[in-house]
Amino acid sequence: MELKDKVIVITGASSGIGEATAIRLAADGAKLVLMARREERMQELAQKLMDEHQTESMVVKLDITDREAVLKAFEAVKENFGRIDALINNAGLMPVSYMDKLKIDEWDRMIDVNLKGLLYCIAGVLPVMKAQGGGHIVNISSVAGRRVNPGFAVYNATKFGVTALSEAMRMELTPTMNIKVSVIEPGAVATELTQTITDEDILNAFNKRGNGMIPLEADDIARAIQYALSQPDEVMVSEVLVMPRKQQ
Ligand SMILES: NC(=O)c1ccc[n+]([C@@H]2O[C@H](COP(=O)([O-])OP(=O)(O)OC[C@H]3O[C@@H](n4cnc5c(N)ncnc54)[C@H](OP(=O)(O)O)[C@@H]3O)[C@@H](O)[C@H]2O)c1
């Protein structure tokens, strides 16, 4: 797909992979909708996209755990642009912890954002794509959606969920409704994602890893998203796993 003038919604656009994806797709001439809670960060990004690529972006301050607000936000995007060509379903968090710490609020939060919030965004975009005769949904899962690790149990559960959901969605939506569904699975990426971790034992284990692994840059994942989006009409990139060279 030619990305120029395509309307692309990015959740979690205020930092990390979402921000890098906005920058990359703006360079391709896409019209962007930036969604997250930190409005100031998105306004700064929108200004940068305008200065560097003359792209006007729509900024939507949104907590994706608020179902009604999500549905309204997608209606507002449809109203503003008349269509939505792609959704990058990227917002997520990773306060990983060992199960016996019983950080139940953090378990809830991961399920609410990584799974339920992602589903609300799908509910927001699906009727629009169905009515316009096609579209592309790109769900951001993780290598943690393909294999488990101690300390990651609930995060693993959410990301295995996103990967499974994506494959079933593809089977339902792509052949009959022309709505492509891709799942992108990053390995370790240098972003703010680890800042929500409160379990000291996990943080200590992270600090001791030291195998010389250089994490990916957020733009490495933005390029994978751009690749999935920009294929010819008949080509469906269903799954992309991108790992740092030294990550096992
Ligand atoms: N970094 C990695 O190593 C890695 C690896 C595999 C997969 N991933 C996945 O990549 C995605 C992006 O993460 P990142 O690494 O770029 O981390 P990040 O910089 O922390 O970005 C997370 C984004 O999610 C948004 N977000 C969190 N809670 C939200 C909520 N309730 N409503 C709306 N937006 C919310 C944040 O925005 P606000 O705080 O402004 O709302 C932020 O923009 C996540 O799904 C993550 O699981 C990351």
Ligand as a Chemical Component Dictionary entry (heavy atoms), coordinates in Angstrom:
data_LIG
# 
_chem_comp.id                   LIG 
_chem_comp.type                 NON-POLYMER 
_chem_comp.pdbx_formal_charge   0 
_chem_comp.three_letter_code    LIG 
# 
loop_
_chem_comp_atom.comp_id 
_chem_comp_atom.atom_id 
_chem_comp_atom.alt_atom_id 
_chem_comp_atom.type_symbol 
_chem_comp_atom.charge 
_chem_comp_atom.model_Cartn_x 
_chem_comp_atom.model_Cartn_y 
_chem_comp_atom.model_Cartn_z 
_chem_comp_atom.pdbx_ordinal 
LIG N1  N1  N 0  10.297 -2.056 24.663 1  
LIG C1  C1  C 0  10.319 -3.377 24.507 2  
LIG O1  O1  O 0  11.327 -4.043 24.804 3  
LIG C2  C2  C 0  9.123  -4.082 23.923 4  
LIG C3  C3  C 0  9.280  -5.421 23.540 5  
LIG C4  C4  C 0  8.181  -6.102 23.045 6  
LIG C5  C5  C 0  6.968  -5.485 22.939 7  
LIG N2  N2  N 1  6.826  -4.172 23.330 8  
LIG C6  C6  C 0  5.494  -3.571 23.247 9  
LIG O2  O2  O 0  5.571  -2.381 22.486 10 
LIG C7  C7  C 0  4.489  -1.520 22.859 11 
LIG C8  C8  C 0  5.021  -0.102 23.045 12 
LIG O3  O3  O 0  5.896  -0.077 24.153 13 
LIG P1  P1  P 0  7.242  0.788  24.187 14 
LIG O4  O4  O 0  8.353  -0.162 24.327 15 
LIG O5  O5  O -1 7.263  1.786  23.119 16 
LIG O6  O6  O 0  7.091  1.468  25.641 17 
LIG P2  P2  P 0  6.702  2.948  26.111 18 
LIG O7  O7  O 0  7.682  3.935  25.575 19 
LIG O8  O8  O 0  6.512  2.851  27.580 20 
LIG O9  O9  O 0  5.309  3.217  25.377 21 
LIG C9  C9  C 0  4.091  2.737  25.876 22 
LIG C10 C10 C 0  2.997  3.611  25.314 23 
LIG O10 O10 O 0  1.731  3.096  25.756 24 
LIG C11 C11 C 0  0.948  4.185  26.195 25 
LIG N3  N3  N 0  -0.028 3.759  27.206 26 
LIG C12 C12 C 0  0.194  3.070  28.349 27 
LIG N4  N4  N 0  -0.951 2.933  29.036 28 
LIG C13 C13 C 0  -1.926 3.541  28.307 29 
LIG C14 C14 C 0  -3.308 3.752  28.478 30 
LIG N5  N5  N 0  -3.963 3.302  29.569 31 
LIG N6  N6  N 0  -4.001 4.434  27.526 32 
LIG C15 C15 C 0  -3.361 4.906  26.439 33 
LIG N7  N7  N 0  -2.048 4.736  26.200 34 
LIG C16 C16 C 0  -1.342 4.068  27.135 35 
LIG C17 C17 C 0  1.934  5.187  26.779 36 
LIG O11 O11 O 0  1.406  6.506  26.707 37 
LIG P3  P3  P 0  0.867  7.379  27.945 38 
LIG O12 O12 O 0  1.650  6.986  29.160 39 
LIG O13 O13 O 0  1.101  8.788  27.501 40 
LIG O14 O14 O 0  -0.582 7.030  28.022 41 
LIG C18 C18 C 0  3.101  5.046  25.810 42 
LIG O15 O15 O 0  2.919  5.917  24.716 43 
LIG C19 C19 C 0  3.854  -2.148 24.108 44 
LIG O16 O16 O 0  2.679  -2.815 23.746 45 
LIG C20 C20 C 0  4.911  -3.132 24.561 46 
LIG O17 O17 O 0  4.352  -4.206 25.286 47 
LIG C21 C21 C 0  7.880  -3.467 23.802 48 
# 
loop_
_chem_comp_bond.comp_id 
_chem_comp_bond.atom_id_1 
_chem_comp_bond.atom_id_2 
_chem_comp_bond.value_order 
_chem_comp_bond.pdbx_ordinal 
LIG N1  C1  SING 1  
LIG C1  O1  DOUB 2  
LIG C1  C2  SING 3  
LIG C2  C3  SING 4  
LIG C2  C21 DOUB 5  
LIG C3  C4  DOUB 6  
LIG C4  C5  SING 7  
LIG C5  N2  DOUB 8  
LIG N2  C6  SING 9  
LIG N2  C21 SING 10 
LIG C6  O2  SING 11 
LIG C6  C20 SING 12 
LIG O2  C7  SING 13 
LIG C7  C8  SING 14 
LIG C7  C19 SING 15 
LIG C8  O3  SING 16 
LIG O3  P1  SING 17 
LIG P1  O4  DOUB 18 
LIG P1  O5  SING 19 
LIG P1  O6  SING 20 
LIG O6  P2  SING 21 
LIG P2  O7  DOUB 22 
LIG P2  O8  SING 23 
LIG P2  O9  SING 24 
LIG O9  C9  SING 25 
LIG C9  C10 SING 26 
LIG C10 O10 SING 27 
LIG C10 C18 SING 28 
LIG O10 C11 SING 29 
LIG C11 N3  SING 30 
LIG C11 C17 SING 31 
LIG N3  C12 SING 32 
LIG N3  C16 SING 33 
LIG C12 N4  DOUB 34 
LIG N4  C13 SING 35 
LIG C13 C14 SING 36 
LIG C13 C16 DOUB 37 
LIG C14 N5  SING 38 
LIG C14 N6  DOUB 39 
LIG N6  C15 SING 40 
LIG C15 N7  DOUB 41 
LIG N7  C16 SING 42 
LIG C17 O11 SING 43 
LIG C17 C18 SING 44 
LIG O11 P3  SING 45 
LIG P3  O12 DOUB 46 
LIG P3  O13 SING 47 
LIG P3  O14 SING 48 
LIG C18 O15 SING 49 
LIG C19 O16 SING 50 
LIG C19 C20 SING 51 
LIG C20 O17 SING 52 
# 
